[in-house]
Amino acid sequence: MTVKKPLLIAMSLVSVGVWANPAPVTEIGRSSRTTSSAATPAAAGTLEQRLAALERVVEARAEGQVRMQQQLQILLDEVSELRGVTETHSYQLDEVVQRQRDIYQEIERRMSAAQGGASNAPASTAPAASGPAVIVSGNVSENEAYDKAVNMVLKDRRFDAAIPEFETFLRTYPNSVYAPNAHYWLGQLLFNNNDLAKAKTQFERVVNNFAESNKVADALLKLGQIAERTNDKATALTHYNKLVSAHGSSTAARLAKERLEALK
């Protein structure tokens, strides 16, 4: 009995240590893991929120840049459209000016013909109020045929019908004093119909066959415009430069200078 009692006491002490000591260690470990687990989601959530905020900022800036690019492109398109409208209006104005000049020349010719109608000379010249001499014919049939063709343009506005009328006149009176004007009128009508190849032929006849005619400058201008329409810039420059060099004081030369500036 004396021997067994201390052993039981020792075993009781060991048992108490075994069952008493693990508790605080286990709780500390659990507490540490619990605290770490609770802190980690909060930190991760904060980082994700920051990344999400940065993404939203980047997306907003990207969308803003896209909108600015779109607006810039719209403005560029509008500027290009306005430039095209301006060029079209400029060209139409040139056409109006040219038609007015043709009308004035016809009026001068008819006034000169009326003043010289009393004479029976085959042909006569009458000086215009301002500009070169206007040549008229003493052949009544020739005058009537030419006037008929011109009236289809100026009075009746029958432009398509005037084309065969001028063609008939030129076949009937190939050496008429009105031939350069008739070729020019015919070329202008064909030009308006966008029949550029035939129009070019008529204007070239004015330039090549009637070097002394006052329609040469206008014909050179038209040849330059035809070359532009057919994307032949080199030929257009040649015609415009020739016009400016040979007929520098004419209205056609002024228009040619403007085209030369535009084609640079």
Long-range contacts (C-beta under 8 A, 24 or more apart in sequence): 87-262, 90-258, 94-255, 97-251, 97-255, 98-188, 98-218, 98-221, 101-218, 101-251, 102-184, 102-185, 102-188, 103-154, 105-134, 105-181, 105-214, 106-150, 106-154, 108-134, 109-134, 109-135, 109-136, 110-147, 112-136, 113-137, 113-143, 123-177, 131-214, 132-214, 135-177, 136-177, 137-176, 137-177, 137-178, 139-173, 142-173, 142-176, 142-178, 145-169, 145-172, 145-173, 146-173, 146-176, 146-178, 146-181, 146-182, 149-182, 149-185, 150-185, 153-185, 153-189, 159-189, 159-192, 159-193, 160-189, 160-193, 162-189, 163-189, 163-190, 163-193, 179-209, 179-210, 180-206, 180-209, 180-210, 180-213, 180-215, 180-216, 181-213, 181-215, 183-210, 183-215, 183-219, 184-215, 184-218, 184-219, 187-219, 187-222, 188-222, 191-222, 191-225, 191-226, 196-226, 196-229, 196-230, 199-226, 200-226, 216-246, 216-247, 217-243, 217-246, 217-247, 217-250, 217-252, 217-253, 218-252, 220-246, 220-247, 220-252, 220-256, 221-252, 221-255, 221-256, 224-256, 224-259, 225-259, 228-259, 228-263, 233-263, 236-263, 237-263
